[in-house]
Amino acid sequence: MRRLALAGILAIGLCACDATAVGVQPSATFAPCQAFTPPDMNVDAGIQHLKTSASVVQVTSACTVRVLIAGGGGTLAAFTNKEIVLRATSRTTFGTASQGDLEAIGRFGLKPGETFTLSFDSRNFSDGSYPINFMNR
């Protein structure tokens, strides 16, 4: 009986906070596509060039996509099985679009559950999004 009561209280608390079980705010507002300069490249590749695959959760704007990161070792381990928002920058290269095409993500027709390979920088922007280096789309 105690477990059932605790589960009910937790469910009500999560609903009241408008949060999901993983703590992601589903209705977060992100900065405009051209709002950020790509981060400094004079850092170790283990910080700025994390290679992995991701599953699409939701396209959040023409230049951002919420994904579930597959994971890996080193710095990437902190992102394993976590939802993050990735952002195209002027340095982003794509498999099927021009480098720096800030609105390419919105045109790809990405659907929830689709997977792709990518590399991204582990240093997030002030709105919480992470810069994409390469997106295999």
Steps between C-alpha positions, in 0.01 A plus 500: 500500500784741583663439161176577318456823696860603428457427129184712494670792673795484259268490198308804623826683571633434150176618341492813715854590390424435132807272487556156359659213686844591363468863609471654153275800452308406184388855419835678539556800273830517316687799366471598131713301253771765455519590870832331582856503371649149492722424799878539497672213320822521706400223741558126513306290249356305796302815585416648162459195275280232659407235240189288556154424369171646613127437467268787415255594775366822346603768252479812716579767237652541155847470655447286812400142569442321831669159495578203719877445495612137455821552696863403513807534719694790645322836499217344300411264786327788684257532205416129463122442488431870565279735305673815377428767242749528217545827307637563150765774483694670222763223540258205482557265208227268371491190285234651269507880551751783473732578791349757734145461366327611820154385390593160353370307801151638444503384137626145558155369596636326809248278678503381864699181534722557193870454572806668354870531574652829606770679689431783740674728747447425871496872589140616492372844404319721752159365389614142580544386138822338377681589176503234227830453317376241251159346435476203262175613337 
